[in-house]
């Protein structure tokens, strides 16, 4: 039984396995880079809050207008 490409369902090609083509491999990479393959966790709210606090700290030290705090 031939394996199928997880993107389009066509038969896989050894050169691009587990995909059928470079195009499908690139589509998959784009999904990874875009954050489409995420695993939800119970502490994601806590992580989001920590990230927001970190962003505030960075903005206070390095304002978007290019000035620096001394």
N, C-alpha and C positions, 0 to 999 in steps of 0.2 A: 504494500500500500504506500503510495507516494504521499509525502507530507505536503501540506498546503501553506501558502504564504499567509501569514496572519493579517496582512493588510488588505489584500484583494482576493485571496482564496485560490489563486492559480497555483499550479505545481511549482515547487521550489526548484531553484537552479543552484548547483553545487557552489558556484563562484559567489553567490549572494546569500547562501543558506543562513537563516531560515526563510529568506525572502525569495521572490521570483526575479527581482531586478534591482538595479541601483536606485531606481525611482522609489520603489517601495521601502528600501532600506533608508533612503533619505526622508521619506514621510515619517517613518518610525522615529528616526533621530530627531526630527522636528517636533514630534509629539513629546519626546523625552525632554528636550530643551525648553519646550513651552510649558512644562509642568503638568501635562495631561495624565501622566502615570504617577499618581500620588497615592499614598496609603494613608487613610485617615487615622488619626490617633486621638486618644481621649484628652491629651494635654495640648491639643492644637490651639485652643483658646489661650492657654497660658503662654505658648510660644508666640502667638500673634501679639499679645500684650507686651511681651519682652521685646519683640522686634519693633513695635511702635515706640517704646521707651528708648531703645537704642537709636532709632531714627531721630527722635527729638534731641537726644544728646549730641548726635552728629551735627544736626542743623544748628544747635546752639554754639557749637565750637567752630563750625564751618558754614556760615550762612550762605544761602543760595545767591546773594548779591555779590559774592566774591570777597567781601571783607573778612578779616580774621579777628578773632577775639583775643585780647591780650590781658 
